[in-house]
């Protein structure tokens, strides 16, 4: 039973990560701005031409190193698997961005908003599948958890501050180097506001079913 339960958890974990990257790819395709956690990798793509999947792997590795610097001897070395998860997430991102190239480029604001809205829903569904498994977190959530533990600031407040910092870094980098907003736009603001709200709605209707499976 334990092996079956672990297999089921791993299945939902992988599914959640993949669905999230589909959502990220749609946000890129919308040209309205990506979600906050994806803003730095996409900025690396816009500014330096680094493929977004590779940029995602670089960011996740950096965030794990940051956790080690903050926690030092208190760092749980099992959390190094966050790097492995980051690599998988990066390859998923590359693949889903490739799939998105087959979609027509949105020519109107309405089409862009539809893609951005689908992106938000899919990211929320991905989190809904991935979060209850209690396996290795993505490095973005890992660093947020470390900061929350060290500062004793509630996790939701740390998440808002971290997301805002990533967006600010992306905006400043793009303004200085490409003289535009780059990865940040209306879609970024919508994602920051609506991903959590959408997740809450999904949890309200399907949360008991989801948690019964893990």
N, C-alpha and C positions, 0 to 999 in steps of 0.2 A: 504493500500500500504506500509506503514512504517513497519508493522509487517512482510509482505511478504519479503520486502527488507532486514530486519534484519535476517529473517530465511535463506535467500539466502546467506547473508554474513557469518552467523554462519556455514552454510554448507560448503562453500569454506574454511573457517578458519579451521574447523575440518579435511577436506580433505587434506589441505595443511600440517597440522601437521602430519597426518598419512603417507602421501607420503614421507615426510622428514624422518620419522623414518624407513620406508622401505629402503630408501637410506643409512641411518646410519647402519642398519643391514647388508646390502650388503657390506659396507666398512669393517665391522668387519669380515664378512665371507671371504673377499678377503685376509686377513692376510698381507695386504700391508700398513696398517696404516689407522686410521680413520680421519675424517675431524677435523679441529682445535677445533671447539666448542664441539666436542664429545671426545676430547683427554683426558680431565681430568676425566670424568666419567669412560672411559675405563681404564685409569690408575688406578683408584680406584678398578676396577674389577681385573686387573692384579696383583696389589700389595697386596691388602687386601682381595680379594675374595668377595667384595660386588657386588651383582647382578647389572648389568649395569643400569637397569631401576630405581632401588633404588638409585644408585649413581647419576643418572641424577636428581632425585628429591632433593637430598641433595645439589647438586651444585646450582640448581635453587633457592632453599630456601636461601642459603648463598648469592647469588648475589642480591636477594631482600633485605636482611638484610644490605648488603653493600650499596645499594641505600639509605636506611633509614639513615645509619650513615653519608653518604656524604651530603644528602639534609636536614636532621633533620626536622625542622618545615615546610620546603618547600616541603616535600614529599607528593605526592598525594596518599591518602590512598586507592583510587580505584585501584592503582597499586599493592596492595596486592593480587589481583586476578592473578598476575603473578605466585604466589605459586600454585594456583589451576591449572593453565595452565601447570606448571611444573610437577604436579602430573599426569595430563592426558598424557603429553608428555612422562613421565617416564613409565607409563603403556603401552603406545603405543610401546615404545622401547622394553620393556620386551616381548610383544606379537610378534613383528616383528623379534626379535632375535630368538624366538621360531620357527617362520615360516621358518627362514633361516636355521634351523638345518635340514630341509628336502631337502635342496639343496646339491648336491655333493660337497665335499671339493675340491677346486681347486688344481691341482697337478703340474701345469706348470705356468710359469710367464705370458704367454699369457692369460690363464684362469683367473689369478689374476687381470690382467690389464682390462679384459673385465668386471669383477665384479666391480672393482673400477670405471670404466668408467660409468657403469649403475648407480652406487651409486651417482656419481657427477650429472648425468642428473636428477635423481629422486629428489635429494636435491634441485636442481635448480627449478624443476617443483613445488615442495612443497612450496618453497618460493614464487614462482609466484602466486600460489593459495592463500596463507595465507597473504601475505604482503598488497595487496590493500584493505583488509577489514577494516583496521584502528581500529581494536579491541585491546584487551590487547596484548602487545608484549611478546615474550619469554624473560625470564630474562636476557639472554645473550645480546639481543638487547637493553633491558631496561637499563642495566648498561652502555652499550656503549653510549646510548642517554644521560644519566645523566652526564657521563664524558665529552661528547662533549658540553653539555650546560654549565657546570661549568667552563671548561677550555677554551671555545670558539674555540676549535680545530675542524675543519671540521669532520663530522661523518665518511667519508671513511678512513681518517687517523687514527681516534680512533679505527675503526674496525680492521685495519691492525695491529696496536699496541697491541690491546687486543688479537686478534687471535695469534699473535706471542708470547705474554706473556704466554698464555695458553699452547701452544706447548712447550715453554721453560720449564715451570713448570713440564709438563708431562715428558719431556726428562730427566731432572735432577732427578726427583723422581724415574723414572724407572732405570736410571743408578746407582743411589745410593743404591736402595733397591732390585732390581732384576738383576742388572748388564746387562741390555739390553735396547733396545729402547722402548720395550713395545708397546704403542699405536701409536707411531710415526714411519712413514716410507715413502716410495715413494708415497703411496696413499694420505698421509697427504699433501705433497707438491703439488701433482696434484690437490687435492681438493681446497687448498688455492689459486691456480692460476686459475683453470678452472670453479669453481662453479659460480663466478661472471660473467665470460665470457659467459658461457652457459646461464645464466639468461638473459644477455643482448640480446643474439640471440633470445631467446624465447619471450622476451618483444618486440623485433623488429617485429616479425611476428604475435604475438597474443596479444600484449599489449592493443591495442584499443578495441578489443573484450572483454578482461578481465575487463578493467576499466569501460566498458559500463554496466557491470552487477552489479556494486556496487554503 
